[in-house]
Amino acid sequence: MSSELIRHYLSEEPILEQPKSYNPTIHEELESAILNIENLVVKERGGYGGMGTVIPRDHPKSKRGPLIEKIKRDY
């Protein structure tokens, strides 16, 4: 989506690649996200700006378990 907006409004090709997003309502994508959680930025779908954003690699491993459980519970 962002790439399309850049092309439309700026008439330029994007310089940076769009990061991969995972849809937690799709079981396979949820499992992939959980397996790679230390490499991701986790953001609530309904949030805006930086609200609800968590960077798991910056948190102790002991806090990742509850984060994963919350993601599974919410989706």
N, C-alpha and C positions, 0 to 999 in steps of 0.2 A: 504494500500500500504506500509506504513512504517513498519508495522509488518512483511510483507513478506520479505522486505529488511533485516530486523534484523535477521530473521530466515535464510535467504540465506547466508548472508555474515558473520554473527557471530555464526551461528549454535546454537543460544540461543532463548529462548522465551522472548518476550518483558516484561519488568517489569511494565511499565505504560500502561494504556489503551489509545487507540487512541481517541482523542477528536472528538465529533460529528461535522460533517461539513454539512452545508446547501447549497443546490444548488438553487440560486435565480431564475433560469430559470424555475423551477418547482413551480407552483403557491402555492401548499400546503406547500412546504418547505420555500418559501419566507414568507408566512403568519406566520408560526411557528417562523421563525427567528425574524420577526418584533415584535411578541408578547413577545419574550424573549430577546429583544435587550440589556437590561441592564445586562444580564448574559453572553453576548457573546463578542468576539473580532471580529471586522469587518475588513476584508482585501479585497482589490481589487483583482479580479481574475487574472488580468494580471500583478500585481505587483510582486516584488521579495524582499526578505529580509524583512525589516520592513516598506518599502515604502507603503504608502496608508493605514496603519493600524490605526484603531481607537478603543479605549476601551471606550464604551459609559458610563459605570458606573463612569468613571473618569471625565466626562464632565457634565456640568449643564444640567438639564432636558430640558432647553430652546433650547439647541443645538441638542437634539435628534430628534426633529421634522424635521429640515432640513436634517439630516442624513438619516432618514427614507424616506423622499421625494426623495433624491438623489438615494437611493437604488432602489426605485420603478421606477424612471425615467430611470435608467441605464439598468434595467432588465425587 
